């Protein structure tokens, strides 16, 4: 995981936590990003929880009541970078108000 993300070993758990809590959810997505979410849902055998954060799609599986485990990450297409960032900025502004 850390090689794929290019981050130090000690930073992996913090990055996973940030992705889980601050990532863009399906309900917040729109347009091409929503289509990308749907594509990942269809690939999966179970119903994963997906967050898009820092140019990656983070796929979590529900392990137990309210507990999730990171299964994998996917690079999102570079065409979706700006859309992801715009949604996250809007999300942060709404939280500040």
C-alpha positions as MATLAB code, in Angstrom:
seq = 'XXXXXXXXXXXXXXXXXXXXXXXXXXXXXXXXXXXXXXXXXXXXXXXXXXXXXXXXXXXXXXXXXXXXXXXXXXXXXXXXXXXXXXXXXXXXXXXXX';
ca = [
       0.000    0.000    0.000;
       2.658    2.497    0.950;
       4.604    1.886   -2.270;
       1.485    2.535   -4.325;
       0.801    5.794   -2.489;
       4.443    6.820   -2.198;
       4.218    7.752    1.478;
       6.309    6.698    4.498;
       5.248    3.648    6.486;
       4.388    5.688    9.586;
       2.039    7.944    7.589;
      -0.119    5.199    6.065;
      -2.621    4.912    8.935;
      -3.077    8.695    9.096;
      -3.655    8.880    5.355;
      -6.209    6.051    5.509;
      -8.029    7.856    8.329;
      -8.050   11.130    6.384;
      -9.393    9.352    3.306;
     -12.164    7.689    5.316;
     -13.351   10.852    7.069;
     -12.481   13.600    4.555;
     -12.844   11.806    1.230;
     -15.553   12.525   -1.324;
     -18.488   10.152   -0.952;
     -20.842    8.838   -3.620;
     -23.599   11.204   -2.523;
     -21.265   14.199   -2.822;
     -19.980   13.197   -6.258;
     -21.417   14.264   -9.576;
     -20.878   13.802  -13.293;
     -17.892   11.730  -14.380;
     -16.779   11.166  -10.796;
     -20.145    9.561   -9.984;
     -19.792    7.329  -13.037;
     -16.361    6.290  -11.772;
     -17.888    5.360   -8.376;
     -20.509    3.259  -10.152;
     -17.811    1.482  -12.161;
     -16.004    0.489   -8.946;
     -19.282   -0.644   -7.333;
     -19.957   -2.930  -10.282;
     -16.444   -4.432  -10.103;
     -16.870   -5.354   -6.463;
     -18.539   -8.513   -5.221;
     -19.638   -6.914   -1.972;
     -21.042   -3.463   -1.297;
     -17.922   -1.437   -0.552;
     -17.647    1.985    0.994;
     -15.685    4.141   -1.440;
     -14.026    7.469   -0.776;
     -12.082    9.562   -3.271;
      -9.233   11.408   -1.609;
      -5.901   12.774   -2.801;
      -6.314   11.410   -6.361;
      -7.099    7.865   -5.217;
     -10.276    5.852   -4.792;
     -10.113    4.191   -1.377;
     -12.224    1.032   -1.141;
     -13.300   -0.064    2.337;
     -15.207   -3.201    3.323;
     -17.492   -3.401    6.325;
     -15.989   -5.825    8.831;
     -18.291   -5.424   11.806;
     -20.939   -2.972   12.985;
     -19.535    0.416   12.049;
     -15.996   -0.886   11.491;
     -14.375   -0.770    8.072;
     -11.172   -2.224    6.687;
      -9.245   -0.761    3.768;
      -9.266   -3.281    0.935;
      -7.450   -1.458   -1.852;
      -6.835    1.851   -3.560;
      -7.166    2.782   -7.216;
      -5.671    5.727   -9.048;
      -8.472    7.893  -10.347;
      -8.170    9.151  -13.921;
      -6.337   12.461  -14.173;
      -9.388   13.958  -15.879;
     -11.220   13.711  -12.520;
      -8.576   15.477  -10.382;
     -10.074   18.949  -10.708;
     -13.607   17.720  -10.028;
     -12.479   15.871   -6.892;
     -10.637   18.930   -5.603;
     -13.576   21.240   -6.313;
     -15.964   18.977   -4.406;
     -13.581   18.729   -1.447;
     -13.121   22.523   -1.328;
     -16.896   23.014   -1.383;
     -17.275   20.378    1.331;
     -14.675   22.107    3.547;
     -16.326   25.512    3.069;
     -19.711   24.092    4.106;
     -18.160   22.616    7.260;
     -16.579   25.966    8.170;
     -19.931   27.790    8.057;
];
